[in-house]
Amino acid sequence: MSITKIITGAAVALGLSIGSATATELKFANFLPAGHPYVGGAFQPFVDMVAEKTGGDLTVRLYSGGELGPGPVEQYARAVDGVADFAIGLPGYTASNFPRTLVSELPGVLDEATGTQTLWDNIDLLSDEYRRVQLVALWSNASNLLYMRDKPVRTLDDIKGLKIRVPSRNAGLIVEAWGATPVSMPVPEIYNGMQTGVIDGAMIDGTATNAFKLGEVSNFLTVGLDTTISPFFIVMNRDSFKSLSADEQTAVLDAGRAASLLANETQLAVAASGIEAFAKLDGREVITPAADDIAAFNALAASVVPTVTAQLEAEGIPATAIIDALQGK
């Protein structure tokens, strides 16, 4: 277990101690850089809330920039294995573990502004996927956009044959439906992939303009298409959670629920400002395709939903019921 016990009481000579008390410090693995908006907008508030709710008996130390181990894809495993007590990740990075959760990212299933609350309102439909860990926070984001290196995308013909980074398998299916080639690539690798031409573009939300500096390696940004909304989570090592007192467990879960909403609010605001910032960069262009072209993109994106649903149903996952519940049907 990675929980570190820190002795805060006083001790005297000859091995005698008086009134000592212990506090528990937990490790939070964050692969994102310390300057990412999530850190100030949600992660640090989560840390502060846990300390406040437990009167300082339980504290969390945030390790950013992959300090506890690099690689966004590996973060879930680090929580499972106890390398970290908490870890942030994307279900899409280990999609085979989270088919139910990833139903939520399909086009038209969630609304940007209300998606996080919708997920929590229906968490019982998803919770079995988190049995190896303790789910602490879960939130939806802004819709993914298309950052393009050299070629503007206004029509389906423009994207055919291009290599597009995608955040998940479902996003990859949409890109394939559009006639392009999906490339699975973690967020920190996008900049170099765009700069070197390994990929022609990237599907990611508007925070990437500044948070991952894609405004430096992209000349065009296409908005207004139905794509995916990538969920994020914070999960906790199961043994670490079980070792806490009932009150401490409640504090962690309450702070996690609050952090979910904060993360969503932060992301939506920063994504919107990222689109505005991109438009102000010299030589850059934000593209909203014509209505007929948007309809053509969206029709193909929508065609992915029944395909994914049928595959999941064949595997015994009630995808249709999950979608209906998330859409309030």
Secondary structure, DSSP 8 states (H G I E B T S, - for coil): ---EEEE-SEE-GGG-EES--EEEEEEEE--S-TTSHHIIIIIHHHHHHHHHHTTTSEEEEEE-TTTT-S-GGGHHHHHHHTS-SEEEE-GGGGGGG-HHHHHTTSTTTS-TTTHHHHHHHTGGGTGGGGTTEEEEEEE-----EEEESS---SSHHHHTT-EEEESSHHHHHHHHHTT-EEEE--GGGHHHHHHHTS-SEEEE-TTHHHHS-GGGT-SEEE-S-------EEEEEEHHHHHTS-HHHHHHHHHHHHHHHHHHHHHHHHHHHHHHHHHHHSTT-EEE---HHHHHHHHHHHHHHHHHHHHHHHHTT--HHHHHHHHTT-
